[in-house]
């Protein structure tokens, strides 16, 4: 049984793009405005079904398959970011992916459509 008895600390903002991307995903899943890197997923209202969704997000966004057990043990963004870095196939790849993810999330629907169109045109060349 995972130990979630860690004391909840004061808010600590994401310090790098990986933590920022993970915080964004948690905010979406947990319907929260702000998530700190030391916050406990389960203390914030997370549960096993949301953890499964989070697992899917990580696999889709970062192309890294963390085990569900690892997610249940690493209940903070800070710890999950460390796991992602440890499991990345190429050094620095996870940070590059996080930066791209954040840029895309910040785009308007029109900007996203232009990006998709540009990608299609480049793919034809």
Secondary structure, DSSP 8 states (H G I E B T S, - for coil): ---------------SHHHHHHHHHHHHHHT-S---TT--TTTTT--HHHHHHHHHHHHHHH-----HHHHHH--SHHHHHHHHHHH-SSTTHHHHHHHHHHHHHHS-HHHHHHHHHHHHHHHH-
